């Protein structure tokens, strides 16, 4: 069973929720940074909006565009790293050796700058997905054209009550084959009395 429950005040709960939202925000920033850096050309938002169907999908597209715009705005104001004032911490923290240990660790473990080598991996991973998506789009266009032609034919067809049997069988060859097969099998023969 989980450990004992700890009572949390509403203020602490608000702080925890805020921390979760902040963590989600920074995760979103990291994702958009990778996505933005992997996009070499400007996104054609109008063309993309025409492709996307359905209100939920369009809402997500709008949210994604706002997130990218926000990322662009934030990334324009890059903050230069300020050096750590170790003397200030030595005066403030009174436990002997703590600041020296952190300073030593900090100097031995420099924070690396983000590398751009991951872009090649991302492009390689997305290449088959992009190819499959383009193939699906092409196949869908063929199916759409076939369905539109069939719909146009149905719209131009006479009403059933205005057609002769010959016209109906001419328009529906499968029906003509079925009638001929049934006649040959003598299914329509009058029942003997």
N, C-alpha and C positions, 0 to 999 in steps of 0.2 A: 504494500500500500504506500501511497506517496507520503512524504513527511508531513509534519504538523502544518496546519493552515495558519498563515500569518495575516492578521487584520491589516488591511491597507486602507488608508484614508482616501477620500475622494481626490484630494490634491495629489497624493502620491500616485493614485490611479491615473489621473490626468497626465502626470509626468511620464509614467510608463507608456501610456498611449502615444504621447508626443514623441517619445524616444523611438517607438515602433514606426511611426510615420516618418520620422527623420531617417531611420535606417532604410525604409522603403524608398525614400527620396534619393538617398545616396546610391542605392542599388540601381535605381532607374537612371541616375546620372552616369554611372559606370556603363550600363548597357547602351545608353544613347551615345556615349563617347565612342564606344567600339563601333556601333552602327554608323555613326556620323563619319568616323574616320574611314570606314570601309566603303562609303558611298563616294565615288569619284566625280560624278556629275550631279548637277542639281536635280532634285526630284520634280517630276512634272505632276504636281498635285492635282491639276484639273483632269489629266488623263487617268490618273490613279483613282480619282473619285468616280469617274465614269465606269471604271471596271468593277469597283466594289459595289455589291448589291446588298440591300437590306439595311434597315435603320441601325441595328446594333453594330454592324460592321462599319458603317459610315461614322457612327459616334466614336468608335475606337480609332478610326483613321484621324478624326479631328483631335482626339486626345494625344495621339502619337505626334501629330504635327505640332501641337502646342508644346509638347515635351521637347521636341527637337529645337523649336524656336527658343524656348527657355534655356536649353543647354547652350545654344549659340550665344545667347545674351550673357550667360554666366561665364562661358569660356573666353569671351572677349576681355574680361577683367581678370586676367590671370594674376594671382598673387605671388609675389616673389618671396621665397623662403627667407625668413629673417634668422640670423644665427642665434643660437641659444646662449643666453647670458648665464653662464655657469656660476659666476661670482655671486649673482643675485640669489641663486638657489643655495649656494654654500652658506650665505648669511641667513637665509630664511629657514632652511631645514637644519635642525640642530643635531640630528643623529650623525655621528662621525662616520665618514666613508661612504655614505649612501650616494651623495652627489658624484663623488669621484668614481664610484662603480658604474653609475649610469653614464657618466661622461665617457669612461673607457669603453663601455659597451657600444655607445652611440658612435664613437670614432671607429671602432672595429667593424661595425655593421652599418655601412652607409645605405641610405634609402635609394634604391635604384630609380632611375628615370624610366617612365613607361616606354616599352619598346614597341616598334611597329611591325615586328616579325609575325605577330599573330594575324595580321591582315591576310597573309598568304594562306594560312590555315583556314581562315573564314571563307575566303574566296574558293578554295578547293572544296570545302564542305558544301557550299551553296551552289556550285556549278551543276551537279547532277539534279539538284532540286529545281534550279532555274530551267534546265533543259526539259525536265518532266513537266513543269508548269507550262512552258511554251508549247510542248507537244499536246498537252491537254487542251490548251486554248485553240490550237489548230483543229483538233478533232471536234471540239465543241462547235466551232464555226461551221464545219461540214454538216454536223447534225442539225444545227440551227437552220442552215440553208435548205436542207431536205424537209424539215418540218414546216418551214415557211412556204415552200412550194406545195406541200400537201395541204396546208391550210388554205392557200389561194385556190387550189383545185376544189376543195370542199365548199368554199364560199361561192364559187362560180357554178356549182352543180345544181341541177334542177331539184325541186322538192320531190320526194319519193312518190307522192300521190299524182304528180304530173308526168312521171316517167312511164314509158312502156316497158314490158318485161325484157324486150330485146335491148333497150338502152341501159337498163339496170345491169343485165348480164355483161354487156359490153364494157361498162365502167368497172365492173367487179369480176375479173376473169376467174378468181378463185371460187366465186359463187357458181359460175357457169360450169366449172370442172366438177364441183360437188353435185350439181343437179344432174349432169350427165352420168356421173358415177352411180347416183341413186336410181336413175332410170334404168341403167344397165343391170343393176342388182335387183331390179324389179321391186324396189321398196314402195313405189307409188302405185302399184298394181291394185285394182279394186279387189276388195275382199270378196271371197265367194260366199254366196248366200246359202 
